[in-house]
Amino acid sequence: MNWKKQKKIRLCEMQALEEKRKDLAKVGWLAMNKKEKEQLRKLINFSWDKIPGYAKAKISKDDYIKFETQEHCVKFAEKLKK
């Protein structure tokens, strides 16, 4: 198999994993109640304040919030499945 086919296969696998993670994040977000969502927002805002300046320069606050929220929701959904 040549490298172009391998690259296409890897890209397809990565896209499938990303779709699965997005679905898990949606399930996790819907499963959380209002109090848990507020606690998550406070936690993320607090952690944003603790990030060093050089890291803040590379990512915007909105992107950071989206990423951290998705990660937390994925972990929450995985706990629900167990």
N, C-alpha and C positions, 0 to 999 in steps of 0.2 A: 504494500500500500504506500502510495507516495505521500509527501508531506501535505499537499493541498487537501487530499481526502481526510487525512488525520486532523487537519485544522478544522474542516467543516464538521467533523464528528464531535470534536471538543467543543466547538461553538454551540452546536445543537444540545449537547449535554449540559453546558453551562446555562443556556437559556431555559431548559427544562427545570433545572434546579432553582433558578431564579423565580420562575413561575410558581413552583411548589412553595418557596419561601414566602412569596407574596400572598398565596392562598392561606398559608399558616398564619401570617400576620393579620389577615382579615378575620380569621376565626378567633385569634387571640384578642383582637380589639373588641370584637362583638361580645366576647365572653366576659370582658372586664366590666365591673360596675362603675358608677360615676365616681365613687370615692377612690378607687384604685387608679382611675384615669387622672384624677387631680394629683394624687401622690406621684404618679409617673411624671407628670409635667413639672412638678416642683423638683423632683430628683434630677431631671434632665437640665433644667435651668440652673440648678446648683452645680452640676458637673460642668456645664458650659463655662461658668465663672472660674472654675479651677483649671481650665485648659491653658497652657502657656501661649503667649502671643504669637510665636512662630507657627503653631498649629492652627490658631484662629485665622491667620492670614491665608491659609490654604483652603479653608472650608467656610462657607457662610453659616450663620446660625440656623437658618431655615433648613439647610441640607443636613446639618448635624442633628437637629430635632427629628427630622424625618427618619434618618438612619437609626438613631437610638430608639425611637419609638417602634420601628419595625423590628429591630433586634429583640427588644423586650417582649413584644407581642408574639414573636416566633417562639421564644423560650417559654412564655406563658401557655401557648397552644400545645407545645410539646409536653409540658407538665400535665395538661388536661388529658392528653391521649394515654398517659400511663396509668 
